[in-house]
Amino acid sequence: LQLNDHVKVFGSLQGERLNDIYKAADIFVLPSICNESAPMVIAEAFAAALPIISFRTDGIEERIRDQNNGLLVSMGDVKSFAEQIDKLLIDDNLYALLSDQAQKYATENMSSKKMTQKYINLYSEVLT
């Protein structure tokens, strides 16, 4: 595919190095084929204002809203997945919309303050 000049695979990263990679990225591609409940990388990518392209899975669809803060593709449809990547890299207006909405979603739903309050509410509900 001759992607070496365009795609970088880093493996496990942490701390400032991870933040630097998110800042340098244009999009976040999440080709997971597992039904993950809520991968942390979604919160990280959204916080960095990165639109995400992913296959539709149960946990993913709870966070990524197709055409709002990311792009979703039917499971296993590799051709459509690649087309969505192209679409996002070409369409500046779509990119700006998804980027803004991704960061907004992270701020409104995934900040430590919001998550703490959600856990407090959950525990209160379970204990009463």
RAKA-V902267 format. One record per backbone hydrogen bond with DSSP energy under -1.0 kcal/mol. CO is the residue of the C=O (numbers start at 1). NH is the residue of the N-H. Records with the same first field share a line. If there is no record, write none. Layout:
BEGIN
CO = NH / NH
END
This chain:
BEGIN
3 = 6 / 7
14 = 18
15 = 19
16 = 20
17 = 21
18 = 22
19 = 23
20 = 24
21 = 25
28 = 53
34 = 36
39 = 42
40 = 44
41 = 45
42 = 46
43 = 47
44 = 48
45 = 50
46 = 49
51 = 28
52 = 71
53 = 30
54 = 73
57 = 61
60 = 63 / 64
65 = 68 / 69 / 70
70 = 67
71 = 54
73 = 56
74 = 77
76 = 78
77 = 81
78 = 82
79 = 83
80 = 84
81 = 85
82 = 86
83 = 87
84 = 88
85 = 89
86 = 90
87 = 91
90 = 92
91 = 95
92 = 96
93 = 97
94 = 98
95 = 99
96 = 100
97 = 101
98 = 102
99 = 103
100 = 104
101 = 105
102 = 106
103 = 107
104 = 108
105 = 109
106 = 110
111 = 115
112 = 116
113 = 117
114 = 118
115 = 119
116 = 120
117 = 121
118 = 122
119 = 123
120 = 124
121 = 125
122 = 126
123 = 127
END
